Amino acid sequence: MKISIGNDHAGTEYKLAIVGLLKSKGIDVINHGTDGSDSVDYPDFVHPVASDVEEGKVDFGIVICGSGNGASMTINKHAMVRGALCWNKEITYLAREHNDANILSLPARFIALPQALEMVETFLNTDFAGGRHERRIEKIPCA
């Protein structure tokens, strides 16, 4: 499995912990995020994640910013990206099972680090259910 990850300054601590978790599981990681705490513009760090997913270079993406909203809005401008802003493991589970989300957006300033790691685990270990949900996700893209 290969994951692309990107973050702004609000998500650096979370990104480093998530990368450590992924690598401990033998998952290849492409890091597009900042490694510092100086203020940066989140689109510069999450557009490359969305491009990696869109172009099939990775299996999934993870983006992290303060609220998760800006990163989520940015990634969802890309065709074939179904980015989900998630706040707990239950929403994360449903984003994968019902919506076939391929990028997880995390709000670093509103969830605890252990919760974020649990959400990443849930995201990666939940399969898309297909069935009636397939029909619905086929209707998401605009012409």
C-alpha positions, 0 to 999 in steps of 0.5 A: 500500500502507498499513501500520500500525505500533506499538511500545513503548520497546524498538522505537522505533529499529527503528520509525523505521528501518522507517518510513523504509524504507517511506516511501522506497518510497512506502508510506503509514504509520500510526504508533501507536507511541511515539517515545520511550525512556520505559517504556510498555505495549506493548498500548496501542501494538499494539492499534490496529495490530491494529484497523487490520488487522482493520477493513481500513484497512491492508494489513499491520501491523508491531509491535515490542517487546523480545521480540516475544512480548507484542506478538504475543500482544496482536495475535492476540486480534483476529479476522482477525489472523494475527500472526507473531513472526519471528526471521529472513527464512526464518521471515518468508517462511514466515509469509507464504507458508504462513500468510498472516500479516498482521502481522509481530511483531519482537523488537527486543532479539534481532535486529539492525536490518539483519536487521529491515529485511530481514525487513520487505522479505521480509514485504512481498514474499512472496505467500500460496501458497494451496492446501493452506495456505488450508484450514489458515488457515481453521481458525485462528479460534475460533468 
